[in-house]
Amino acid sequence: MASGLNGVQAKVKETIPQALFIHCYAHILNLVFSNGASKIRECKVFFSHLSGLATFFSRSAKRTKLLDDICQHRLPRAAPTRWCFHSCLVCTVADKTRELREVFEHIVDHHTEFDDETVHCSDGYITLLTSFDFSFWLKTFHAIFSYADVVFEILQNKGFDMQFCLARVDQLQRQIEQEKGNFDSVYDETQALVGPPRGRGAQGDVRARYRELHCSVIDSLLTQISNRFSDHKKLEFLALLDPQQFGHYCNYFPTAALNSLMESYGGYFDQPRLHTELAVMYGMSDILGKSPADIHQFLLKKGLSESMKQVYTLSCIILTIPVSTASVERSFSALKRIKSYSRSTTGQVRLSDLALISIEKELLIALKAKDHLHDDAIKFFIQKDRRMDFVFR
């Protein structure tokens, strides 16, 4: 994944040297981690087993009911568009391992009540949950993903405070690096829980082999983070229009952020003029607390795009960088809905209508609060019975 992105970066920068590669915050770090680690065979097998666990329950209402009765917690659905799937699933399985074993043991003990496929898979999952290999990687990724989840939430909420974001990314790298030193405790805890490694991997110096694999996975993850955020240090200039800092900038001008801008886009600005315009802007009560988009519109409406041309250009550049504008999985879930709709319908008009509904969903929410649109639509579509009878098994 990273090599592909680096190739794209190189081709783009051949044409536009000022272009920066920006990590899409919708691409949750957990998926980046799992993709990077999956280059290692043992981790690839681990994540495939993990996905299989979720799929096992999602394919049968009877299995799901048993999971609800014993575990009282469902496994996240194995949907490729849900990028937080790996992290949620790792955490759930790690917390509910004992209950999951009870579910599978119940199925095997009451085999006459279930079909052959369910019994066969349950017997295999009992072995899986008690295997050293699976338990070892479950503990390893549970610790790593717990760090990544926190950083992702910070990146979503602190998009324009680049110094803060980069500090958290550096902290994440240090935390993951420290996991190398936790190998002995992870190995010993796993061995105490499920016993020593067995099978093909239990030959030679087993502990040394697992230590090497453990370090390889962590090094791979650190490389992924470095590649993803390599250009973010050049984005310190985003702080120039951080609305939360304007009051502070009135007394302490952000010289470091201005220098960062000149390094990346110096050819587009007159630095002394920009410094003066920013100093004036930070003291304007009309602009205090406004976002870059609001500042951009304010300058246009007041006819200041020429008199404060440097600030206007800065706002244009910042608005083209999607650092904090991407949501978790908005675009992809909309695409999934469109595909599901198009499978059961035909015609470009209907496809365009659904896309319009997805794009203008804020208008629909407003109509829901003020109008009877939703109730009327429901009444219309329930006129025809579209339910089908399914066998509960």
N, C-alpha and C positions, 0 to 999 in steps of 0.2 A: 504493500500500500504506500509506504513512504517513498520507495524508489520510483513508483509511478508519479507521485506528486512532484518529486524532485525533477523528473523528466519534463513535466508540464511547466514547472517554474522556469527551467532553463530556456525552453522554447519561447515562452512569453517574454522573458527578460531580454531575449535577443532583439525583439521588436520594440519593447517598452522597458528600458532599463529602470525606470522609476517604480515599476509595478512591484507590489509587496505580496507575498503569500500570507494570507490571513487564515488562521485556524477557525473553521466554522464551529461556533459554540454549540450548534445543534448536533454536531458529531461528538457525542458524549465520549469523554475520555475512556470510559469503561469499554466501549466497543473498540476503540483504538488499541487499548491494552490487550483485549482478547484476540484481536486480529494479529497483533505483533507476536504474542505468545504462541499463537496457533501455528507459527512457522516451525515450532518444536513438536515433534511427533507425539510425545506424551501429553502435551497440553491440548493438542488437536483432538486426541482421543477423549480427554477429560471433558472438553466443551461439547463434544458430540454426545457423550453420555448424559451430560447435563440437559441438553436440549431434548434428548429422548425421554427424560423423566417428565418434563412438562407436557410433551406430546402424548405420552401414555395416558395421562388423566384427561386431557382435553378432548380425546376421541371417544369418550364414553361417559354418559350421564351417570351410569351406575358406579363407575370408578370414582367420579367426581363426588358423588354423594358419600361414598365411603371415606374419601379424603376429608370432606367437611366434618363427618361424624367423629373421626379419630384425631385428625390434625387440627381441625378448626381453623385452617388457613390454606388457601389455594395457592398453587404454584403459578407464577407469572406465565402468561401465554407465550408460546414460542413464535412470536410474530416478527418477521425480519424487519418491519418498519418501526418496531419499538426498540430503539437503540439502547434503552436502559435495561433491556431484558436480561443481559448477562449478569449485571450487578445485582439486580433484584433477585434473580434466581439463585445465585451463589449465596446471598445472605439468607434467603428463605430455607434452602436446603441445609445450610450450616446450622441454623437455629432449630430446624425441625427434623434432624436426622433420625433421632430415636422414634419419633411419631411416624415417620415415613416407613421405617422398618416394621413397625406394628401394622401399618396398612398392608404391606406386602406379605407379611407373615399371616395376617388374617385371610387374605385371598388364597394363599397356599393351603392353610388349614381348612378352609371351607371351599375346596376346589370344585365341589359338585354344584355350587351356586354360580360359578363363573365359566366362561367359555375357555377353550384350550389356549388360545392366544394370550388371554389375560393371565392365566396361571403360569404359562411358560415365561412371559416377560417378568412377572412378579418374582419368580424364583431367581431369575437372572439379576434383578435389581437388589435382592437381598444379598447376593454375593458381591455385587458392586459396592453397596454401602458399607460392607465390612472389609473391603479390600484396602490394602495399605496405600496403593497408588492413588486411588480416587480420594481417600481421606486426606492424604498429604497435600494434594493440589487444592482441595477444597479449603483447607486451613490457610494455605498460602495466598490464594486469591481473595479469600474473605478479608484478610488483613489489608491487602493492597487496595481492593475496591472501596473499603471504608474510608481510606484517605482520598481517593479520587472523587467520591461522591461529594465530599465537603468542598473540594476545590471547584468542582463543576458548578455547584450552587453559587459560589462566590463569583465565578466568571460570568454567570448569567446576570447577577444583580449589580456588579461593579464594572460594567463595560468600559466606562470612560476613565476610570481611575487606574490607568495602566501600570503605574508604579506599584500600587497595591496588588493588582492581578499578577504581575510578574513576580512579586515577592512571594505570593502564594504558590505559584508554579515552582519556583526555586525550593520552597519549603517542601512541596510534594516530592520533588526529586530527592531531597535529603532523606525524607521519611522512607521512601522506597529503597534508597541505598542502604538505610539502616536495617532493612529486612534481611539483608545478607547475614548480619550478625545474629539474627533470630533463628537461623537454620536449625541449630541444635535443639532449641526448645520446641520448634514445630515438629521435628523428626521424633523427638522423645515422646511428645504428647500423642502423636499419631500412633507410635508403637505401643504405648500404654493403652490406647483405646481399642485398637484392632489387631494388635500383634505385629510381629516383624514382617517384612516383605516376603511374599511367596511367589512361586512360579518362575518364569524365565528370568525375571530381573533379580532374583535372589542368589546370584552367583558372583563370586569375587568380592571385592570391597564395595558392598552395597551402599554403605553410608557415604563413601567418597563419590560414588556415581550420582546419588541424589543431591549431594552438595553441589556438584558440577552443574547438574540440570537446574537446580534452584538459582544459582548465580547466573546461568545463561538466560533464564526467563527474566530476571530482574534487569540484566544488562539490555535485553531486547526492549523492555518497557521504557527504560531511561533513554534509549536511542529514539524511540517513538516520540517521547515528550520533547526531546531536543529538536527533532525535525519539525514537529508541529508548531513550536513556538520560536523558531530561530529568527523569524522576522519581527516578532512582537516587540523586541527591544527598540526597534526603530519607530514604534508607534507612541512613544512617550509624548509626542506633540499633541495627541488627542486631549491631554489634560488642559491645553490652552482654552478650550471651550467647555470645560467641565463646569456645569452650572452650580455645583455644590461648593466650588472653590473660589468663586468670584469675589466674595467678601475678603478672603485671605489674600487674593492676588492684588487687591487695592494697596496693601501694605508691603507685600513681598512678591515681586514680579517673578513669574516662572521662567527664569532664564534658561534652565536646563531643557525645559520643554521646547522653548523657542529654538535652541541650538539643534535639538532633535529634528525639528521641522526643516531647518535649513540644510541639514545633512541629507535628508531624503528628497525634499522638493525645493531646495534653495533657488533653483533657476526660475521659479514662478513668483518669487517675492522680492520686494525691496525691504531688507531686514530693518533698517532704522525706521522706515515709514510704518511697517507692521508693528514694531515695538510701540510706537507712539499711538497708533490706532487702538491697539489692545489695551494700553494704559487708560485711554479715554473711555473705551467700552466698559472696562471693569468698574468705572465710577458712575456709569449711567444707571439710574434707578429703573428706567424703562426696560432694560435688558437684564437686570439682576435676576438670577435664578432661571433664566430661559434656557431651554435645550438648544443644541446647534440648529435643529430644524426650525425652531421658533425664531432664533436669531436671523436665520436666512430669510424667513418670511418677513420679519420686522424690517430688515434692511431694504427689501424690495418694496414693501408697502409705503415706507417713509421716503423712498427715493434716495437712499443712502448707499446704494450699490456702487456708485461711482466715487462719491466723496470718501467712503470707507472701503475702497476697492480691495485692499489687502485682507481685511477681515472677511469680506464677502467671498473672496477666493478661498480663504481658509475654510469657511463654512461649507463651500462646495466640495472641497477635497474630503473633509471629514464625513460628509453625508454619503460619499461614495464608498466608504469603508464600512462594511457590515459587521462591525465588531460586536455590537450589542443588539442588533436588530433581528437576528435569527432566533426563532423560538425552538423549543426542544424538538418537536417532530410535527410541526404544523403543516408544512408543505407535503411531507410524505404521507401523513394520515389523510390529507385531502386527496392526494393522488390515489391512495388505496380506495377511498370512497368512490372516486370517479371510475376506477377500473371495475369495482364491484357493480356499479350501476350500469356500466357499458356492457357487461357480460349478459345482462338480462334484458337489455333494450337495444334498439337500433336507431340510427339517425343522428346526424350532426347537431340538430337543433336541441335534442334532449341532452346531449353531452355538454353543449355550450351552456345550457340552462343550469346544469348541476355545478359547473365551474363557476358560474355567476353567483349561485347560492353560497358556495364555499368562500368566494372572495368577499362577498358583501354580508358576511355572517353577523357583523356588528349591527347592520340595519335590521336583520332578522331578529336579533336579540331585543332591539328597541321596539320592534313591532309586537314581539311576544309580550312585552310589559304593558304596551298601550292599546293593543288591538286584539281582535279575536281570530287572527290569521291561523295560529297553530290549532285552535279548537276546530275551526272550520275545515282545515286540511285533514285532521284526524277523523272527523265525522264523514268526510267524503271517502276516505280510503278504507274505512271499516264497513262500508256498505256491502263489499264483496268478501266472502269468507275465503281467505287465502291460506288457511292452516292445513297442514298435512299430518296424518297420523304416523308416528314413528314407534318402533318397537323398543321398549326400555330394556337394555341389556348391559 
